[in-house]
Amino acid sequence: MEGKEALQIISDLRTDQVVVTTMSTSREWPSFSKREELDLPLSGCMGKASSLGLGIALGQPERQVLVLDGEGSLLMNLGSLVTIGALAPANLVHFILDNGSYDTSGGQPTPGAGTVNLPGMATAAGYRNGYTFTEAAELRQKLPAILKETGPTMVSVTVPKGWATTDSPGRKTAQAMKEVAAALAG
């Protein structure tokens, strides 16, 4: 499915969740978000979205946290899977938009592209649930129930190489952190 199609489906189902984005997802999510005050784009932080999402999920256990990650970013910080699995935040949903390449740094193939089962790795590391989707209709049908499950949950979505076409994120990380902190405080 197209990456922007996956983001639209997530946006359509979003209510008051904090959304952490990085790299390609940070470039595209602002076009879909209806709650910018709860969006936290990480620019220049490849591999750190899952760790930051974990911290927010632990600090705000009553609020669901959606991490919009890429497989290239996750591969740079695979240890976060074990940490998330061990701490088991029930309110964390970790999305992976998997295109088999490092699009933001030139399109090089990611290690294990097309063969690595990231949801399988996540569940082996302690995530409660793991899913893979290739078709938008199936994601749209099943995601409402998935968002109600006790997490942590990984949802991998197969997208094409080069799916993100917007040049830069809409907000800088430091300003977004202040805005999200204010929104969470009251």
RAJOVEN-V136590 format. One record per backbone hydrogen bond with DSSP energy under -0.5 kcal/mol. CO is the residue of the C=O (numbers start at 1). NH is the residue of the N-H. Records with the same first field share a line. If there is no record, write none. Layout:
# RAJOVEN-V136590
CO=NH + NH
This chain:
# RAJOVEN-V136590
1=160
2=6
3=7
4=8
5=9
6=10
7=11
8=12
9=13
10=13 + 14
11=14
18=20 + 66
19=21 + 40
20=68
21=42
22=25 + 26
23=27
24=28
25=29
26=30 + 170
28=31
29=32 + 33
35=38
36=39
38=19
40=21
41=43
42=23 + 45
45=48
48=52
49=53
50=54
51=55
52=56
53=57
54=58
55=59
56=60
58=61
60=63
64=18
65=67 + 93
66=20 + 68
67=69 + 95
68=22
69=97
70=74
71=75
72=76
73=76
74=77
75=78
77=80
78=81 + 82
79=83
80=84
81=85
82=86
83=87
84=88
89=92
90=151
91=65 + 93
92=152 + 153
93=67 + 95
94=155
95=69
96=98 + 157
97=71 + 99
98=159
100=110
101=103
102=105 + 107 + 108
103=106
108=102
110=113
112=115 + 116
116=118
117=121
118=122
119=123
120=124
121=125
122=127
123=126
129=154
131=156
133=158
135=139
136=140
137=141
138=142
139=143
140=144
142=146
143=147
145=148 + 149
146=149
152=128 + 129
153=94
154=131
155=96
156=133
157=98 + 159
160=163
163=165
172=176
173=177
174=178
175=179
176=180
177=181
178=182
179=183
180=184
181=185
182=186
